[in-house]
Amino acid sequence: MHHRRGLRRLLKDDDLVAAVEADWQTAPLSDARRAMLTYAVKLTRTPGDMVEADVVALRDAGFSDRDVLDIAEVTGYYAYANRIADGLGIAIEDWLPE
């Protein structure tokens, strides 16, 4: 739920948030955002399959090398934090508003 709150704050568009939540691949996103999410999903689901072409796709979408590093770090951090929380059986705080 706290991810939805952050997404709403970032996008400032409830319809876009709903579209991303329903299926980001069909949501009306910019090419850069679509490239970023494609990269993040692949890094999360199949990290061993990452290749230089994945980085090149981000550069081709307009991201700098620093941006690519930030995208990789944030994706990796969320994967790490979620696995630690899941591994410890930590429940989502019920006091967090949507």
Buried (B, 14 or more C-beta within 10 A) or exposed (E): EEEBEEBBEEBEEEEBBEBBEEEBEEBEBEEBBBBBBBBBEBBEEEEEEEEEEBBEBBEEBEBEEEBBEEBBEEBBEEBEEEEEEEEEEEEEEEEEEE
